């Protein structure tokens, strides 16, 4: 699968839809770039580390269930991304 895209003056590119679909990429997914032994650039979907997941959870209060705490963390992350989008 070969696709051509343009590098912007800010160093950004649009990943073609066929590649996003093949990799299962969604908005705000993190990507890992690396250069292999042949000098080719590779892109992979980056998955959060356990430390990232734990750091995104709010401190558990005695009156919150695990499910509620996870939902709070998701809402907080969504607010953070919305703020980043507004600022960019």
N, CA, C and O atoms as a printed pandas DataFrame, in Angstrom:
     atom_number atom_name residue_name chain_id  residue_number  x_coord  y_coord  z_coord
0              1         N          UNK        A               1    0.849   -1.164    0.000
1              2        CA          UNK        A               1    0.000    0.000    0.000
2              3         C          UNK        A               1    0.900    1.234    0.000
3              4         O          UNK        A               1    1.678    1.438    0.932
4              5         N          UNK        A               2    0.794    2.045   -1.032
5              6        CA          UNK        A               2    1.593    3.265   -1.123
6              7         C          UNK        A               2    0.673    4.468   -1.238
7              8         O          UNK        A               2   -0.261    4.480   -2.040
8              9         N          UNK        A               3    0.943    5.454   -0.445
9             10        CA          UNK        A               3    0.197    6.709   -0.472
10            11         C          UNK        A               3    1.195    7.846   -0.380
11            12         O          UNK        A               3    2.244    7.716    0.251
12            13         N          UNK        A               4    0.868    8.948   -1.006
13            14        CA          UNK        A               4    1.730   10.127   -0.965
14            15         C          UNK        A               4    0.978   11.245   -0.264
15            16         O          UNK        A               4   -0.209   11.461   -0.508
16            17         N          UNK        A               5    1.683   11.951    0.610
17            18        CA          UNK        A               5    1.107   13.075    1.321
18            19         C          UNK        A               5    2.147   14.184    1.378
19            20         O          UNK        A               5    3.306   13.954    1.032
20            21         N          UNK        A               6    1.767   15.365    1.800
21            22        CA          UNK        A               6    2.660   16.522    1.805
22            23         C          UNK        A               6    3.004   16.934    3.231
23            24         O          UNK        A               6    2.139   16.950    4.107
24            25         N          UNK        A               7    4.261   17.264    3.457
25            26        CA          UNK        A               7    4.724   17.772    4.740
26            27         C          UNK        A               7    4.442   19.273    4.786
27            28         O          UNK        A               7    4.830   20.009    3.878
28            29         N          UNK        A               8    3.765   19.725    5.848
29            30        CA          UNK        A               8    3.465   21.162    5.971
30            31         C          UNK        A               8    4.679   21.897    6.529
31            32         O          UNK        A               8    5.661   21.278    6.938
32            33         N          UNK        A               9    4.597   23.208    6.539
33            34        CA          UNK        A               9    5.684   24.018    7.100
34            35         C          UNK        A               9    5.856   23.784    8.595
35            36         O          UNK        A               9    6.915   24.072    9.153
36            37         N          UNK        A              10    4.822   23.266    9.241
37            38        CA          UNK        A              10    4.901   22.944   10.676
38            39         C          UNK        A              10    5.381   21.514   10.919
39            40         O          UNK        A              10    5.423   21.061   12.063
40            41         N          UNK        A              11    5.745   20.800    9.847
41            42        CA          UNK        A              11    6.221   19.425   10.005
42            43         C          UNK        A              11    5.104   18.421   10.183
43            44         O          UNK        A              11    5.340   17.324   10.689
44            45         N          UNK        A              12    3.897   18.766    9.781
45            46        CA          UNK        A              12    2.747   17.882    9.949
46            47         C          UNK        A              12    2.387   17.224    8.622
47            48         O          UNK        A              12    2.628   17.777    7.549
48            49         N          UNK        A              13    1.807   16.035    8.720
49            50        CA          UNK        A              13    1.295   15.339    7.542
50            51         C          UNK        A              13   -0.089   14.791    7.866
51            52         O          UNK        A              13   -0.425   14.563    9.028
52            53         N          UNK        A              14   -0.878   14.584    6.832
53            54        CA          UNK        A              14   -2.154   13.901    6.986
54            55         C          UNK        A              14   -1.914   12.447    6.640
55            56         O          UNK        A              14   -1.404   12.134    5.565
56            57         N          UNK        A              15   -2.279   11.566    7.544
57            58        CA          UNK        A              15   -2.147   10.126    7.271
58            59         C          UNK        A              15   -3.332    9.736    6.400
59            60         O          UNK        A              15   -4.482    9.942    6.787
60            61         N          UNK        A              16   -3.060    9.178    5.231
61            62        CA          UNK        A              16   -4.158    8.813    4.326
62            63         C          UNK        A              16   -5.169    7.884    5.005
63            64         O          UNK        A              16   -4.805    7.053    5.837
64            65         N          UNK        A              17   -6.436    8.040    4.638
65            66        CA          UNK        A              17   -7.528    7.284    5.259
66            67         C          UNK        A              17   -7.302    5.784    5.189
67            68         O          UNK        A              17   -7.557    5.079    6.165
68            69         N          UNK        A              18   -6.826    5.279    4.052
69            70        CA          UNK        A              18   -6.606    3.834    3.920
70            71         C          UNK        A              18   -5.624    3.323    4.971
71            72         O          UNK        A              18   -5.791    2.226    5.504
72            73         N          UNK        A              19   -4.603    4.121    5.265
73            74        CA          UNK        A              19   -3.618    3.718    6.266
74            75         C          UNK        A              19   -4.203    3.849    7.672
75            76         O          UNK        A              19   -3.999    2.976    8.515
76            77         N          UNK        A              20   -4.933    4.946    7.925
77            78        CA          UNK        A              20   -5.598    5.090    9.239
78            79         C          UNK        A              20   -6.528    3.916    9.499
79            80         O          UNK        A              20   -6.559    3.366   10.600
80            81         N          UNK        A              21   -7.288    3.537    8.470
81            82        CA          UNK        A              21   -8.215    2.409    8.621
82            83         C          UNK        A              21   -7.461    1.111    8.886
83            84         O          UNK        A              21   -7.842    0.334    9.761
84            85         N          UNK        A              22   -6.395    0.878    8.133
85            86        CA          UNK        A              22   -5.615   -0.366    8.275
86            87         C          UNK        A              22   -5.010   -0.477    9.674
87            88         O          UNK        A              22   -4.950   -1.565   10.247
88            89         N          UNK        A              23   -4.559    0.664   10.222
89            90        CA          UNK        A              23   -3.958    0.669   11.559
90            91         C          UNK        A              23   -4.992    0.813   12.672
91            92         O          UNK        A              23   -4.659    0.692   13.851
92            93         N          UNK        A              24   -6.239    1.070   12.305
93            94        CA          UNK        A              24   -7.284    1.255   13.313
94            95         C          UNK        A              24   -7.112    2.541   14.093
95            96         O          UNK        A              24   -7.440    2.602   15.278
96            97         N          UNK        A              25   -6.594    3.583   13.428
97            98        CA          UNK        A              25   -6.337    4.853   14.113
98            99         C          UNK        A              25   -7.596    5.695   14.220
99           100         O          UNK        A              25   -8.421    5.744   13.308
100          101         N          UNK        A              26   -7.716    6.351   15.355
101          102        CA          UNK        A              26   -8.829    7.250   15.620
102          103         C          UNK        A              26   -8.258    8.586   16.094
103          104         O          UNK        A              26   -7.104    8.643   16.519
104          105         N          UNK        A              27   -9.048    9.662   16.026
105          106        CA          UNK        A              27   -8.557   10.954   16.508
106          107         C          UNK        A              27   -7.992   10.845   17.925
107          108         O          UNK        A              27   -8.561   10.177   18.788
108          109         N          UNK        A              28   -6.881   11.506   18.137
109          110        CA          UNK        A              28   -6.165   11.595   19.418
110          111         C          UNK        A              28   -5.360   10.346   19.768
111          112         O          UNK        A              28   -4.739   10.305   20.830
112          113         N          UNK        A              29   -5.350    9.318   18.899
113          114        CA          UNK        A              29   -4.470    8.178   19.141
114          115         C          UNK        A              29   -3.031    8.664   19.086
115          116         O          UNK        A              29   -2.705    9.592   18.346
116          117         N          UNK        A              30   -2.192    8.043   19.860
117          118        CA          UNK        A              30   -0.766    8.356   19.826
118          119         C          UNK        A              30   -0.094    7.402   18.842
119          120         O          UNK        A              30   -0.500    6.250   18.688
120          121         N          UNK        A              31    0.948    7.916   18.179
121          122        CA          UNK        A              31    1.668    7.130   17.189
122          123         C          UNK        A              31    3.128    7.008   17.592
123          124         O          UNK        A              31    3.689    7.911   18.214
124          125         N          UNK        A              32    3.730    5.897   17.236
125          126        CA          UNK        A              32    5.149    5.661   17.498
126          127         C          UNK        A              32    5.852    5.625   16.145
127          128         O          UNK        A              32    5.490    4.833   15.274
128          129         N          UNK        A              33    6.860    6.485   15.968
129          130        CA          UNK        A              33    7.674    6.504   14.756
130          131         C          UNK        A              33    9.040    5.915   15.088
131          132         O          UNK        A              33    9.600    6.207   16.145
132          133         N          UNK        A              34    9.575    5.098   14.206
133          134        CA          UNK        A              34   10.932    4.609   14.387
134          135         C          UNK        A              34   11.532    4.299   13.027
135          136         O          UNK        A              34   10.815    4.118   12.043
136          137         N          UNK        A              35   12.861    4.240   12.986
137          138        CA          UNK        A              35   13.583    3.924   11.755
138          139         C          UNK        A              35   14.137    2.519   11.902
139          140         O          UNK        A              35   14.826    2.216   12.877
140          141         N          UNK        A              36   13.835    1.653   10.927
141          142        CA          UNK        A              36   14.302    0.268   10.993
142          143         C          UNK        A              36   15.741    0.155   10.484
143          144         O          UNK        A              36   16.366    1.156   10.136
144          145         N          UNK        A              37   16.254   -1.069   10.447
145          146        CA          UNK        A              37   17.647   -1.323   10.071
146          147         C          UNK        A              37   17.968   -0.882    8.645
147          148         O          UNK        A              37   19.120   -0.572    8.340
148          149         N          UNK        A              38   16.969   -0.851    7.775
149          150        CA          UNK        A              38   17.179   -0.444    6.383
150          151         C          UNK        A              38   17.019    1.062    6.185
151          152         O          UNK        A              38   17.145    1.560    5.066
152          153         N          UNK        A              39   16.740    1.789    7.273
153          154        CA          UNK        A              39   16.564    3.227    7.182
154          155         C          UNK        A              39   15.156    3.657    6.813
155          156         O          UNK        A              39   14.927    4.829    6.515
156          157         N          UNK        A              40   14.211    2.729    6.828
157          158        CA          UNK        A              40   12.811    3.036    6.524
158          159         C          UNK        A              40   12.106    3.521    7.787
159          160         O          UNK        A              40   12.312    2.982    8.874
160          161         N          UNK        A              41   11.273    4.543    7.627
161          162        CA          UNK        A              41   10.491    5.038    8.757
162          163         C          UNK        A              41    9.256    4.162    8.901
163          164         O          UNK        A              41    8.565    3.885    7.921
164          165         N          UNK        A              42    8.986    3.735   10.105
165          166        CA          UNK        A              42    7.809    2.909   10.415
166          167         C          UNK        A              42    6.915    3.672   11.387
167          168         O          UNK        A              42    7.389    4.437   12.227
168          169         N          UNK        A              43    5.622    3.445   11.252
169          170        CA          UNK        A              43    4.650    4.060   12.151
170          171         C          UNK        A              43    3.806    2.939   12.756
171          172         O          UNK        A              43    3.344    2.039   12.053
172          173         N          UNK        A              44    3.618    3.013   14.055
173          174        CA          UNK        A              44    2.748    2.066   14.752
174          175         C          UNK        A              44    1.881    2.833   15.723
175          176         O          UNK        A              44    2.257    3.893   16.223
176          177         N          UNK        A              45    0.725    2.279   15.974
177          178        CA          UNK        A              45   -0.132    2.843   17.007
178          179         C          UNK        A              45    0.567    2.626   18.343
179          180         O          UNK        A              45    1.017    1.520   18.641
180          181         N          UNK        A              46    0.656    3.681   19.144
181          182        CA          UNK        A              46    1.296    3.581   20.455
182          183         C          UNK        A              46    0.217    3.341   21.500
183          184         O          UNK        A              46   -0.792    4.045   21.550
184          185         N          UNK        A              47    0.442    2.360   22.309
185          186        CA          UNK        A              47   -0.500    2.055   23.382
186          187         C          UNK        A              47    0.027    2.638   24.678
187          188         O          UNK        A              47    1.236    2.634   24.909
188          189         N          UNK        A              48   -0.858    3.141   25.529
189          190        CA          UNK        A              48   -0.378    3.746   26.772
190          191         C          UNK        A              48    0.271    2.713   27.681
191          192         O          UNK        A              48   -0.132    1.551   27.724
192          193         N          UNK        A              49    1.286    3.168   28.406
193          194        CA          UNK        A              49    1.933    2.295   29.376
194          195         C          UNK        A              49    1.036    2.176   30.608
195          196         O          UNK        A              49    0.093    2.949   30.778
196          197         N          UNK        A              50    1.331    1.227   31.439
197          198        CA          UNK        A              50    0.579    1.065   32.683
198          199         C          UNK        A              50    0.691    2.335   33.530
199          200         O          UNK        A              50   -0.268    2.737   34.189
200          201         N          UNK        A              51    1.883    2.965   33.506
201          202        CA          UNK        A              51    2.070    4.195   34.271
202          203         C          UNK        A              51    1.141    5.300   33.754
203          204         O          UNK        A              51    0.579    6.057   34.546
204          205         N          UNK        A              52    0.977    5.395   32.422
205          206        CA          UNK        A              52    0.074    6.401   31.852
206          207         C          UNK        A              52   -1.363    6.162   32.304
207          208         O          UNK        A              52   -2.077    7.100   32.656
208          209         N          UNK        A              53   -1.774    4.909   32.292
209          210        CA          UNK        A              53   -3.147    4.574   32.672
210          211         C          UNK        A              53   -3.381    4.900   34.139
211          212         O          UNK        A              53   -4.380    5.527   34.490
212          213         N          UNK        A              54   -2.468    4.478   34.987
213          214        CA          UNK        A              54   -2.616    4.721   36.423
214          215         C          UNK        A              54   -2.599    6.221   36.706
215          216         O          UNK        A              54   -3.377    6.702   37.530
216          217         N          UNK        A              55   -1.718    6.965   36.030
217          218        CA          UNK        A              55   -1.619    8.407   36.263
218          219         C          UNK        A              55   -2.889    9.138   35.843
219          220         O          UNK        A              55   -3.185   10.213   36.364
220          221         N          UNK        A              56   -3.641    8.567   34.906
221          222        CA          UNK        A              56   -4.862    9.243   34.451
222          223         C          UNK        A              56   -6.048    8.997   35.372
223          224         O          UNK        A              56   -7.078    9.657   35.236
224          225         N          UNK        A              57   -5.924    8.061   36.303
225          226        CA          UNK        A              57   -7.019    7.776   37.223
226          227         C          UNK        A              57   -7.016    8.751   38.384
227          228         O          UNK        A              57   -5.959    9.052   38.939
228          229         N          UNK        A              58   -8.170    9.241   38.753
229          230        CA          UNK        A              58   -8.222   10.112   39.932
230          231         C          UNK        A              58   -7.979    9.289   41.195
231          232         O          UNK        A              58   -8.165    8.072   41.205
232          233         N          UNK        A              59   -7.569    9.964   42.242
233          234        CA          UNK        A              59   -7.407    9.268   43.515
234          235         C          UNK        A              59   -8.760    8.698   43.913
235          236         O          UNK        A              59   -9.781    9.381   43.836
236          237         N          UNK        A              60   -8.756    7.454   44.334
237          238        CA          UNK        A              60  -10.019    6.802   44.675
238          239         C          UNK        A              60  -10.531    7.284   46.031
239          240         O          UNK        A              60   -9.846    7.173   47.048
240          241         N          UNK        A              61  -11.694    7.796   46.021
241          242        CA          UNK        A              61  -12.362    8.170   47.269
242          243         C          UNK        A              61  -13.167    6.967   47.731
243          244         O          UNK        A              61  -13.552    6.123   46.922
244          245         N          UNK        A              62  -13.413    6.892   48.996
245          246        CA          UNK        A              62  -14.095    5.720   49.535
246          247         C          UNK        A              62  -15.507    5.560   48.983
247          248         O          UNK        A              62  -16.052    4.456   48.999
248          249         N          UNK        A              63  -16.113    6.651   48.490
249          250        CA          UNK        A              63  -17.484    6.554   48.006
250          251         C          UNK        A              63  -17.568    6.318   46.497
251          252         O          UNK        A              63  -18.668    6.313   45.944
252          253         N          UNK        A              64  -16.437    6.122   45.819
253          254        CA          UNK        A              64  -16.427    5.859   44.372
254          255         C          UNK        A              64  -16.130    4.398   44.091
255          256         O          UNK        A              64  -15.259    3.794   44.716
256          257         N          UNK        A              65  -16.866    3.842   43.143
257          258        CA          UNK        A              65  -16.535    2.500   42.686
258          259         C          UNK        A              65  -15.427    2.603   41.647
259          260         O          UNK        A              65  -15.153    3.692   41.143
260          261         N          UNK        A              66  -14.796    1.502   41.324
261          262        CA          UNK        A              66  -13.760    1.484   40.292
262          263         C          UNK        A              66  -14.340    1.994   38.971
263          264         O          UNK        A              66  -13.704    2.783   38.273
264          265         N          UNK        A              67  -15.533    1.545   38.635
265          266        CA          UNK        A              67  -16.173    1.952   37.379
266          267         C          UNK        A              67  -16.389    3.469   37.334
267          268         O          UNK        A              67  -16.169    4.109   36.306
268          269         N          UNK        A              68  -16.825    4.030   38.468
269          270        CA          UNK        A              68  -17.028    5.478   38.532
270          271         C          UNK        A              68  -15.701    6.233   38.395
271          272         O          UNK        A              68  -15.632    7.270   37.736
272          273         N          UNK        A              69  -14.655    5.701   39.023
273          274        CA          UNK        A              69  -13.345    6.342   38.941
274          275         C          UNK        A              69  -12.823    6.308   37.504
275          276         O          UNK        A              69  -12.250    7.290   37.032
276          277         N          UNK        A              70  -13.013    5.203   36.815
277          278        CA          UNK        A              70  -12.582    5.092   35.418
278          279         C          UNK        A              70  -13.359    6.076   34.560
279          280         O          UNK        A              70  -12.777    6.733   33.696
280          281         N          UNK        A              71  -14.649    6.189   34.782
281          282        CA          UNK        A              71  -15.465    7.137   34.015
282          283         C          UNK        A              71  -15.012    8.574   34.267
283          284         O          UNK        A              71  -14.955    9.376   33.335
284          285         N          UNK        A              72  -14.695    8.904   35.505
285          286        CA          UNK        A              72  -14.179   10.239   35.815
286          287         C          UNK        A              72  -12.870   10.511   35.074
287          288         O          UNK        A              72  -12.659   11.606   34.554
288          289         N          UNK        A              73  -11.990    9.501   35.030
289          290        CA          UNK        A              73  -10.713    9.656   34.333
290          291         C          UNK        A              73  -10.933    9.889   32.843
291          292         O          UNK        A              73  -10.251   10.715   32.237
292          293         N          UNK        A              74  -11.884    9.163   32.247
293          294        CA          UNK        A              74  -12.184    9.356   30.820
294          295         C          UNK        A              74  -12.709   10.764   30.565
295          296         O          UNK        A              74  -12.322   11.404   29.588
296          297         N          UNK        A              75  -13.575   11.241   31.428
297          298        CA          UNK        A              75  -14.126   12.585   31.270
298          299         C          UNK        A              75  -13.028   13.641   31.403
299          300         O          UNK        A              75  -12.999   14.608   30.642
300          301         N          UNK        A              76  -12.135   13.457   32.361
301          302        CA          UNK        A              76  -11.038   14.411   32.551
302          303         C          UNK        A              76  -10.117   14.424   31.336
303          304         O          UNK        A              76   -9.690   15.489   30.889
304          305         N          UNK        A              77   -9.814   13.255   30.806
305          306        CA          UNK        A              77   -8.955   13.175   29.610
306          307         C          UNK        A              77   -9.627   13.874   28.432
307          308         O          UNK        A              77   -8.957   14.567   27.667
308          309         N          UNK        A              78  -10.937   13.703   28.272
309          310        CA          UNK        A              78  -11.669   14.368   27.186
310          311         C          UNK        A              78  -11.599   15.881   27.358
311          312         O          UNK        A              78  -11.438   16.605   26.375
312          313         N          UNK        A              79  -11.718   16.371   28.595
313          314        CA          UNK        A              79  -11.613   17.816   28.848
314          315         C          UNK        A              79  -10.216   18.324   28.502
315          316         O          UNK        A              79  -10.072   19.407   27.934
316          317         N          UNK        A              80   -9.185   17.546   28.842
317          318        CA          UNK        A              80   -7.809   17.946   28.537
318          319         C          UNK        A              80   -7.597   18.053   27.030
319          320         O          UNK        A              80   -6.998   19.015   26.549
320          321         N          UNK        A              81   -8.095   17.055   26.281
321          322        CA          UNK        A              81   -7.936   17.087   24.813
322          323         C          UNK        A              81   -8.723   18.242   24.212
323          324         O          UNK        A              81   -8.248   18.887   23.277
324          325         N          UNK        A              82   -9.906   18.512   24.723
325          326        CA          UNK        A              82  -10.694   19.634   24.208
326          327         C          UNK        A              82   -9.946   20.945   24.437
327          328         O          UNK        A              82   -9.939   21.816   23.568
328          329         N          UNK        A              83   -9.328   21.085   25.586
329          330        CA          UNK        A              83   -8.552   22.293   25.878
330          331         C          UNK        A              83   -7.370   22.418   24.942
331          332         O          UNK        A              83   -7.066   23.512   24.466
332          333         N          UNK        A              84   -6.693   21.299   24.669
333          334        CA          UNK        A              84   -5.556   21.321   23.738
334          335         C          UNK        A              84   -6.013   21.730   22.332
335          336         O          UNK        A              84   -5.320   22.480   21.644
336          337         N          UNK        A              85   -7.163   21.242   21.918
337          338        CA          UNK        A              85   -7.673   21.599   20.594
338          339         C          UNK        A              85   -8.004   23.088   20.510
339          340         O          UNK        A              85   -7.722   23.738   19.504
340          341         N          UNK        A              86   -8.601   23.617   21.567
341          342        CA          UNK        A              86   -8.928   25.036   21.594
342          343         C          UNK        A              86   -7.676   25.890   21.516
343          344         O          UNK        A              86   -7.672   26.940   20.872
344          345         N          UNK        A              87   -6.605   25.438   22.175
345          346        CA          UNK        A              87   -5.363   26.215   22.248
346          347         C          UNK        A              87   -4.506   26.106   20.993
347          348         O          UNK        A              87   -3.598   26.913   20.796
348          349         N          UNK        A              88   -4.782   25.116   20.139
349          350        CA          UNK        A              88   -3.925   24.946   18.956
350          351         C          UNK        A              88   -4.427   25.722   17.768
351          352         O          UNK        A              88   -3.816   25.681   16.701
